């Protein structure tokens, strides 16, 4: 499992990590899709956190191999939620905005309409999902 707890913490150079991510990274306000998000695996373990731009979504999606049973779950840092080391499946599915796996980007953020053109431009298969479908997506990877 490449997406294990804390995998992006302590990394200071993008070239030294999976997907070019460093925990605590910031992106330009003009390119950020999700600011100060917590990044989790399908088990609810915190991988790291920071801003994510469309190029990060592309790197994550293309970095997960076909048949890979891992998910990269993005939970925004909001007034109602701050990242914790581990989340229960219930909290993870109720809080996530995006789940990225080898088959695409599953979107639970209703602001999707704003970013839809970006997903198309970068040839990312993005699917707007109902909140109740998040649990099934996470569970299918967590069971393996």
C-alpha positions in Angstrom: 0.0 0.0 0.0 1.6 3.2 -1.1 -1.0 5.4 0.4 -0.3 4.7 4.1 -0.7 7.0 7.1 1.6 10.1 7.0 3.1 9.2 3.6 3.3 12.9 2.6 4.4 14.4 6.0 7.9 15.7 6.3 8.5 15.8 2.5 9.8 19.2 1.4 10.5 18.5 -2.3 7.6 17.5 -4.6 10.0 15.3 -6.7 10.6 13.2 -3.6 7.0 12.1 -3.1 4.2 10.2 -4.8 2.1 12.5 -7.1 4.4 15.4 -6.4 2.6 16.3 -3.1 4.1 17.7 0.1 2.0 18.0 3.3 1.3 21.7 4.0 1.7 22.7 0.4 0.1 25.9 -0.8 -1.2 26.8 -4.3 -1.9 30.1 -6.0 -5.5 31.3 -5.2 -6.0 31.3 -9.0 -5.4 27.6 -9.3 -6.6 26.1 -6.0 -9.6 23.7 -6.2 -9.5 22.8 -2.5 -7.6 24.8 0.1 -6.2 23.3 3.3 -7.7 19.9 2.7 -7.0 16.8 4.6 -5.9 13.9 2.4 -6.9 10.4 3.5 -6.8 6.8 2.2 -9.8 4.6 2.1 -9.2 3.4 5.6 -9.6 6.9 7.0 -5.9 7.4 7.7 -4.5 10.9 7.3 -1.9 10.9 4.5 -1.1 14.6 4.8 -2.8 17.8 3.8 -2.7 21.1 2.0 -4.0 23.0 -1.0 -4.8 21.0 -4.2 -4.9 22.4 -7.8 -6.1 20.7 -10.9 -2.5 19.5 -11.7 -2.5 17.7 -8.4 -5.7 15.9 -9.3 -4.1 14.9 -12.6 -1.0 13.6 -10.9 -3.0 11.6 -8.3 -5.3 10.1 -11.0 -2.5 9.2 -13.4 -0.3 7.9 -10.5 -2.8 5.3 -9.4 -2.3 2.2 -11.5 -5.1 0.3 -13.2 -6.4 -2.3 -10.8 -4.9 -0.5 -7.9 -7.3 -0.8 -4.9 -6.4 2.4 -3.2 -8.4 5.6 -3.0 -7.2 9.2 -2.4 -10.0 10.9 -0.4 -10.1 14.7 -0.1 -11.8 16.3 2.9 -11.9 20.1 3.0 -11.0 22.0 6.1 -14.1 23.9 6.9 -15.7 25.6 9.9 -17.5 22.4 10.6 -14.5 20.1 10.1 -10.8 20.1 10.8 -8.5 17.1 9.8 -7.9 14.4 12.3 -5.3 11.6 12.2 -8.0 8.9 11.6 -11.6 9.2 10.5 -14.3 6.6 10.9 -15.9 5.5 7.6 -19.0 7.4 8.5 -17.2 10.7 9.1 -15.0 10.2 6.0 -18.0 9.6 3.7 -20.0 12.5 5.1 -17.1 14.9 4.9 -15.3 14.1 1.6 -15.6 16.3 -1.5 -13.6 14.1 -3.8 -12.5 10.5 -4.1 -9.8 9.7 -6.7 -9.0 6.2 -7.7 -7.7 4.5 -10.9 -11.1 4.8 -12.6 -11.7 8.5 -12.1 -12.5 11.4 -9.9 -15.8 11.1 -7.9 -17.1 14.5 -6.9 -19.4 15.2 -3.9 -18.8 18.9 -4.0 -21.8 20.8 -5.3 -19.5 23.5 -6.7 -18.6 20.9 -9.4 -20.2 23.0 -12.0 -17.6 25.7 -11.4 -14.7 23.2 -12.1 -16.3 21.0 -14.6 -14.5 22.7 -17.5 -11.2 22.1 -15.9 -11.8 18.4 -15.5 -12.7 18.3 -19.2 -9.7 20.4 -20.3 -7.3 18.0 -18.4 -9.1 14.9 -19.6 -10.0 13.8 -16.1 -13.0 11.5 -15.9 -15.0 13.3 -13.2 -18.4 12.0 -12.1 -20.8 14.0 -9.9 -22.1 11.6 -7.2 -24.7 11.6 -4.6 -23.4 11.7 -1.0 -24.8 8.3 -0.1 -22.7 6.7 -2.9 -19.4 7.8 -1.1 -19.6 4.9 1.4 -19.7 2.3 -1.3 -16.8 3.7 -3.2 -14.6 3.9 0.0 -15.8 0.5 1.2 -14.9 -1.4 -2.0 -11.3 -0.4 -1.6 -11.1 -0.7 2.2 -12.1 -4.3 2.0 -9.1 -5.3 -0.1 
